[in-house]
Amino acid sequence: MRQAQTPLFSGLLEHVKRNPVQFHIPGHKKGMGMNPTFREFLGDNALSIDLINIAPLDDLHHPKAMIKEAQELAAEAFGADHTFFSVQGTSGAIMAMIMATCNPGDKIIVPRNVHKSVLAAIIFAGAIPVFIHPVMDEKLGIAHGITVKAVQKALDKHPDAAALLVINPTYFGIAGDLRQIVRTAHNYEIPVLVDEAHGVHIGFHENMPLSAMQAGADMAATSVHKLGGSLTQSSILNVREGLVDVNRVKTILSMLTTTSTSYILLASLDMARQHLALNGHAMAEQAMQLAASAREQINEIPRIHCVGSEILGKPATFAMDSTKLLIHVRELGITGWEVENWLRDKYNIEVEMSDLYNILCFITAGDTEETVSVLINALRHLAIEFAHAEVADPIKVSLPNIPSLSLSPRDAFYAETEIVPLTEAAGRIITEFIMVYPPGIPILMPGEVVTQENIDYIMENLRVGLPVQGPEDESLQTVKVVKRQVAILD
């Protein structure tokens, strides 16, 4: 089987066997020139493949040998026409997607709850964002995806958009009807870019949401390191030919990528691809069975609820990755943040995320019945300890209207600024990001006009104790806005 091959990792091992005398970087020379304590901890094997793009090892910027072969195998495994390795994480791949499809002044349709790398790329590209509000789950206090109807409405208003970006699945494992969203955008010959940071594994099991490539998307930035078994910071960019200029994608990727590429990270991508291609279905099945057992046991614990398939059936909740355990704790009378700290202090458990109402735990092929039982026992103890606490009053998680964009985010970001009190900022053009957790969606971003509604919304969230983040002044007393020009008089 072709997918059993590992050209990149195997090539590195052959190079290590030859044991050449190194007069190139990295200067630690297989660990001999580094702190011996760190060398001993990492081990000689890892340090022996911490190499640089010398001729025998190919070059990520212009691959012609083992890196090229490894990327071709990855494309085959993920159902893409081309796959490119990223050592800049999925953030780098997301920036490449946007900068390869958007020129200065181009519109890009994006959900309001995008990752900050999307907003950074919009600033770098000089693009104009057209925002779609995601569907809010007021009970859980989280955002889901965007709907086909919302996409159609945005495309009707902006048929000249350069691209549409979709999150699939969300951080919480929920997916919209991606195939229909792609078809809708393709009716306008608009490419669909997918933030697939949390979906590397979904294409390997029929009971998972469709992957971006399965749904017909044009590009997908996919974190292999998050849930696919490669090392942290290693990701891929999957590309389908047609509406995307592949050569431009290569050029932008090279511009954004370090010339000192980590071969440890690249090798981990090669090996993770092999493992997923050969064993991805079994790995997903194991994780899904463990998660199903955990969900059933958690839902037997008083006043704790683990979200399951009951959430499905609406336009924004079309499918779900059941290995994500979203555990709702509001009825315990404490916050998700408090639960996270309690689990750390009492049971040495680290969760993926916590917010006002929830904690999020990932189950993967790296888990066992033993690790899951530690979580279940901890949650049982938690429910007992807080059995007599009063249920917290629900805080309505809502979103204000999306403000008007007066300047491009890029122009606002680089504009001359001044600092004004938040309470006096209505009508001014903001140059900072401001967001509330939950749901972590920008209330304001550079270039938008501050409204009194925005100010009231921020003040109300501060009053109820929700963290508001983004501006340089963490107290939110002041914000940075575009400086007004004073007329020059004779």
C-alpha positions in Angstrom: 0.0 0.0 0.0 1.3 3.4 -0.9 0.0 4.9 2.3 2.3 2.6 4.3 5.2 4.5 2.9 6.9 7.3 4.9 9.3 8.9 2.5 10.2 11.9 4.7 10.8 10.1 7.9 12.5 7.2 6.2 14.7 9.6 4.4 15.7 11.2 7.6 16.6 7.9 9.1 18.8 7.0 6.2 20.6 10.3 6.6 21.1 9.7 10.3 22.6 6.2 9.5 25.2 7.8 7.2 26.2 10.0 10.2 27.8 12.8 8.2 30.1 15.3 9.9 28.0 18.4 10.2 29.3 21.9 9.5 25.8 23.4 9.1 23.1 24.6 11.5 21.6 23.8 14.0 24.6 24.6 16.0 23.9 22.1 18.7 25.3 19.4 16.3 23.0 16.4 17.3 22.9 17.8 20.9 26.6 17.9 21.5 26.6 21.7 21.7 23.5 22.2 23.9 22.7 22.1 27.6 23.4 18.5 28.6 20.4 18.4 30.9 18.1 19.3 28.0 19.9 16.9 25.7 19.4 14.0 28.1 15.7 14.8 28.5 15.1 15.0 24.7 17.2 12.1 23.8 19.7 11.5 21.0 17.1 10.1 18.5 15.1 13.3 18.5 18.2 15.5 18.3 19.7 13.5 15.4 16.8 14.5 13.1 16.7 18.1 14.2 18.1 19.1 10.8 17.9 21.8 8.2 17.1 21.9 4.5 20.4 20.6 3.2 20.4 19.1 -0.3 19.9 15.4 0.7 16.8 16.3 2.8 14.8 18.3 0.2 13.4 21.8 0.8 9.9 22.7 1.9 10.0 25.9 -0.1 10.8 24.0 -3.3 10.2 20.3 -2.7 11.4 17.9 -5.4 12.2 14.7 -3.5 11.1 13.2 -0.1 9.0 16.2 1.0 7.3 16.3 -2.3 6.5 12.6 -2.0 5.2 13.0 1.5 2.9 15.8 0.5 1.6 13.8 -2.4 0.8 10.9 -0.1 -1.0 13.3 2.2 -3.1 14.7 -0.6 -4.1 11.2 -1.5 -5.0 10.4 2.2 -7.0 13.6 2.7 -8.8 13.6 -0.7 -7.1 16.8 -1.9 -5.5 17.7 -5.3 -2.5 19.2 -3.4 -1.4 19.1 0.3 1.2 21.4 1.7 2.9 21.0 5.0 2.9 23.9 7.5 5.4 24.4 10.3 3.7 27.7 11.1 0.7 25.9 12.6 -2.8 26.1 11.2 -2.7 29.9 11.8 0.0 30.1 9.0 -2.1 27.9 6.7 -5.2 30.0 7.4 -3.3 33.2 6.5 -2.0 31.6 3.3 -5.6 30.7 2.3 -6.9 34.2 2.7 -3.8 36.0 1.2 -3.8 33.7 -1.8 -7.5 34.5 -2.6 -7.9 38.1 -1.5 -6.3 41.2 -3.0 -6.4 44.6 -1.3 -10.0 45.8 -1.4 -11.5 42.4 -2.0 -14.4 41.3 0.1 -14.3 38.0 2.0 -17.4 36.6 3.7 -16.5 35.2 7.2 -18.3 34.1 10.4 -18.1 36.7 13.2 -16.5 34.0 15.5 -13.4 33.3 13.4 -10.0 32.6 14.9 -7.7 35.6 15.3 -5.5 34.4 12.5 -8.3 35.0 10.1 -8.6 38.6 11.2 -4.8 39.0 11.1 -4.8 37.7 7.5 -7.6 40.1 6.5 -5.5 43.0 7.9 -2.4 41.7 6.0 -4.3 41.3 2.8 -6.1 44.6 3.0 -9.3 42.7 2.5 -12.8 43.9 3.5 -14.7 41.5 5.8 -18.4 40.8 5.3 -19.5 39.2 8.6 -22.2 36.6 9.2 -23.3 36.1 12.8 -23.0 32.4 13.8 -26.1 30.9 15.4 -26.0 31.3 19.2 -26.9 28.6 21.7 -28.2 30.7 24.5 -28.6 27.8 26.9 -25.0 26.7 26.5 -23.6 30.1 25.9 -21.6 29.1 22.8 -21.6 29.8 19.1 -22.4 27.2 16.5 -21.7 27.6 12.8 -23.3 29.6 10.0 -26.4 28.4 8.0 -26.9 27.8 4.3 -29.6 30.5 4.5 -27.2 33.1 6.0 -24.6 32.3 3.4 -27.1 32.7 0.6 -28.2 36.0 2.0 -24.6 37.2 2.2 -23.8 36.0 -1.4 -26.9 37.7 -2.8 -25.7 41.0 -1.3 -22.1 40.5 -2.2 -21.8 38.3 -5.3 -18.4 39.9 -6.0 -16.8 38.4 -2.9 -13.4 36.9 -3.4 -14.0 34.0 -1.0 -16.2 32.5 1.7 -14.6 31.2 4.9 -16.3 28.5 7.0 -15.4 26.8 10.3 -15.9 23.1 10.1 -16.3 21.7 12.7 -16.5 24.3 15.5 -14.2 24.1 18.5 -17.1 22.2 20.2 -17.4 19.7 17.4 -20.5 21.0 15.8 -20.8 21.3 12.0 -23.3 22.9 9.7 -24.4 21.6 6.3 -21.0 22.2 4.7 -21.7 20.4 1.4 -24.7 22.6 0.8 -22.8 25.8 1.8 -20.1 24.8 -0.7 -22.6 24.3 -3.5 -24.2 27.6 -2.7 -20.9 29.5 -3.0 -19.9 27.6 -6.1 -23.1 28.8 -7.8 -21.4 32.2 -7.7 -18.0 30.7 -8.6 -16.7 31.8 -5.1 -14.1 29.6 -3.5 -14.8 28.1 -0.1 -12.0 28.3 2.5 -12.4 26.1 5.6 -10.8 26.5 9.0 -10.6 22.8 9.8 -8.4 23.2 12.9 -10.4 20.7 14.8 -11.3 18.3 12.0 -8.2 16.4 10.8 -9.8 13.1 11.9 -13.4 13.5 10.7 -12.8 12.3 7.2 -11.7 8.9 8.3 -15.1 7.8 9.8 -18.5 7.7 8.3 -20.2 8.8 11.5 -18.3 12.0 11.7 -19.1 15.3 10.0 -17.9 15.6 6.4 -14.4 16.9 6.0 -13.8 20.0 3.9 -12.4 18.0 1.0 -15.3 15.5 1.1 -17.8 18.4 1.0 -16.1 19.9 -2.1 -14.4 22.9 -0.5 -11.5 24.6 -2.3 -9.0 24.9 0.6 -8.8 23.7 4.1 -6.3 24.6 6.8 -6.2 21.5 9.0 -4.4 21.0 12.4 -2.8 17.6 12.3 -1.2 18.3 15.7 -4.5 19.0 17.5 -6.2 15.6 16.9 -4.2 13.8 14.3 -1.1 12.7 16.2 1.7 15.0 14.9 3.7 17.4 17.0 2.5 20.8 18.1 2.7 23.5 15.5 2.5 21.1 12.5 -0.4 21.4 10.2 -1.4 21.0 6.5 -3.1 23.0 3.8 -5.4 21.0 1.6 -6.2 22.5 -1.9 -8.6 21.6 -4.7 -7.9 22.9 -8.1 -10.4 25.0 -10.0 -11.3 28.2 -8.3 -7.9 28.5 -6.6 -4.6 29.4 -8.2 -2.3 26.7 -6.8 0.9 28.4 -7.8 -0.2 31.5 -5.9 -0.9 29.4 -2.9 2.6 28.0 -3.1 4.1 31.5 -3.3 2.2 32.9 -0.4 3.0 29.8 1.8 6.7 30.3 1.0 6.5 34.0 2.0 4.9 33.1 5.3 7.2 30.1 6.1 10.5 30.2 7.9 13.5 29.1 5.9 14.7 27.1 8.9 12.0 24.5 8.7 11.9 21.9 11.5 12.4 18.4 10.2 11.1 17.0 13.4 7.8 18.7 12.8 7.8 17.7 9.1 8.6 14.0 9.9 5.8 14.0 12.5 3.3 15.1 9.7 4.6 12.3 7.5 4.1 9.7 10.2 0.8 11.0 11.4 -0.6 10.9 7.8 0.5 7.2 7.6 -1.1 6.4 10.9 -4.4 8.1 10.0 -4.5 6.6 6.5 -3.9 3.1 7.7 -5.6 3.2 11.1 -7.7 6.4 11.2 -11.1 4.6 11.1 -10.1 2.3 14.0 -8.7 5.2 16.0 -11.9 7.3 15.5 -14.0 4.3 16.4 -12.1 3.7 19.6 -12.4 7.4 20.6 -16.1 7.5 19.7 -16.8 4.4 21.8 -14.9 5.8 24.8 -16.7 9.2 24.4 -20.1 7.5 24.2 -19.4 5.6 27.4 -18.1 8.8 29.1 -21.2 10.8 27.9 -23.6 8.2 29.3 -21.9 8.1 32.7 -21.6 11.9 32.9 -25.3 12.2 32.2 -26.1 10.0 35.2 -24.4 12.5 37.5 -26.8 15.0 39.1 -26.8 18.5 37.8 -24.2 17.9 35.1 -25.0 17.5 31.5 -22.8 16.3 28.6 -24.1 17.5 25.3 -25.0 14.8 22.8 -27.0 14.1 19.6 -30.1 15.9 21.1 -28.4 19.1 19.9 -28.6 18.1 16.2 -31.5 18.7 13.8 -31.2 22.5 13.2 -29.6 24.3 10.3 -26.4 25.2 12.3 -26.2 21.9 14.0 -26.2 19.5 11.1 -23.6 17.0 12.4 -21.3 16.6 15.4 -18.0 15.1 16.4 -19.0 13.0 19.3 -15.4 12.7 20.7 -15.8 16.3 22.0 -17.3 16.2 25.5 -18.9 19.6 26.1 -19.9 19.4 29.8 -22.5 21.9 31.0 -22.1 22.8 34.7 -24.3 25.8 35.4 -26.7 23.8 37.6 -23.9 23.2 40.0 -24.0 26.9 40.9 -20.4 27.4 39.8 -18.7 28.5 36.6 -16.8 26.4 34.1 -13.7 28.3 35.1 -14.1 27.3 38.7 -14.6 23.6 37.6 -11.4 23.8 35.6 -9.4 25.0 38.6 -11.1 22.5 40.9 -10.2 19.6 38.6 -6.7 20.8 38.4 -6.3 21.2 42.1 -8.1 18.0 43.3 -7.4 15.5 40.5 -4.5 16.9 38.4 -6.8 17.0 35.4 -6.3 19.6 32.7 -9.3 20.3 30.4 -9.2 21.8 26.9 -11.3 24.8 27.7 -13.6 26.3 30.2 -16.0 29.3 30.1 -18.9 30.6 32.1 -21.1 27.5 31.9 -19.0 24.7 30.4 -15.8 22.7 30.3 -14.6 21.0 27.1 -12.7 17.7 27.1 -11.3 15.9 24.0 -11.3 12.1 23.8 -8.8 10.7 21.3 -7.1 7.4 20.4 -4.6 8.4 23.1 -7.2 7.8 25.8 -8.1 4.6 27.6 -10.9 3.5 29.9 -8.6 4.3 32.7 -8.0 8.0 31.7 -11.8 8.4 31.1 -12.6 6.9 34.5 -10.4 9.5 36.2 -12.5 12.2 34.7 -15.8 10.5 35.5 -14.8 9.9 39.2 -13.7 13.5 39.5 -17.0 14.8 38.1 -18.9 12.6 40.6 -16.9 14.0 43.4 -17.5 17.5 42.1 -21.3 17.0 42.0 -21.2 15.8 45.6 -19.1 18.7 46.8 -21.5 21.2 45.3 -24.7 19.3 45.8 -26.2 22.0 48.0 -25.1 25.0 46.0 -27.8 27.2 44.5 -28.2 27.0 40.8 -26.6 30.1 39.1 -29.0 32.5 37.5 -28.6 32.2 33.8 -26.8 35.1 32.1 -28.2 35.7 28.6 -25.4 35.4 26.1 -26.4 37.5 23.1 -24.8 39.5 20.4 -25.2 43.1 19.4 -25.7 44.1 15.8 -22.6 44.0 13.7 -21.2 47.6 13.5 -20.7 49.4 10.2 -17.3 49.2 8.7 -15.9 52.7 8.0 -12.3 51.8 7.2 -10.7 48.6 6.1 -9.3 46.7 9.1 -5.8 47.3 7.6 -6.2 51.0 7.3 -7.6 51.3 10.8 -4.9 49.1 12.2 -2.2 51.3 10.8 -4.0 54.6 11.3 -2.8 57.3 13.7 -4.7 56.8 16.9 -5.8 58.6 20.0 -7.1 57.3 23.4 -10.6 58.2 24.5 -12.9 57.1 27.3 -15.0 54.1 26.3 -18.2 56.0 27.4 -17.3 58.8 24.9 -16.4 56.5 21.9 -19.7 56.4 20.2 -19.3 57.5 16.5 -15.6 56.9 16.5 -13.7 54.4 14.5 -12.1 51.7 16.7 -8.6 50.4 16.0 -8.6 47.5 18.5 -10.4 44.3 19.0 -12.9 44.0 21.8 -14.6 40.7 22.7 -16.6 39.2 25.6 -16.1 35.6 26.9 -18.5 33.8 26.3 -18.9 33.6 23.5 -15.6 35.1 22.4 -16.9 36.8 19.3 -15.7 40.3 18.5 -18.0 43.1 19.5 -15.8 45.5 17.7 -12.8 45.1 15.4 -10.5 47.6 13.7 -12.3 49.9 11.2 -15.8 49.6 12.7 -17.8 52.5 14.1 -18.5 52.3 17.8 -22.2 52.6 18.6 -23.9 53.4 21.9 -25.4 49.8 21.7 -21.8 48.5 21.7 -20.8 50.6 24.7 -23.9 49.5 26.7 -23.3 45.9 25.8 -19.7 46.0 27.0 -20.6 47.8 30.2 -23.4 45.3 30.9 -21.0 42.4 30.5 -18.5 44.0 32.8 -21.2 44.5 35.4 -22.1 40.8 35.4 -18.5 39.8 35.7 -17.8 38.4 32.2 -14.2 39.0 31.0 -13.9 41.5 28.2 -10.6 41.2 26.3 -8.7 42.8 23.4 -7.9 46.4 24.1 -4.6 47.7 25.4 -6.4 49.1 28.4 -7.5 46.0 30.2 -9.7 47.9 32.5 -11.8 49.0 29.5 -11.9 52.6 30.8 -10.4 53.8 27.5 -10.1 52.6 23.9 -8.0 53.5 20.9 -9.7 55.1 18.0 -8.6 56.8 14.7 -7.3 60.2 15.5 -9.5 63.1 14.2 -7.7 65.5 12.0 -7.9 69.1 13.0 -8.5 71.6 10.3 -5.5 73.8 9.5 -6.6 77.5 9.5 -4.9 80.5 7.9 
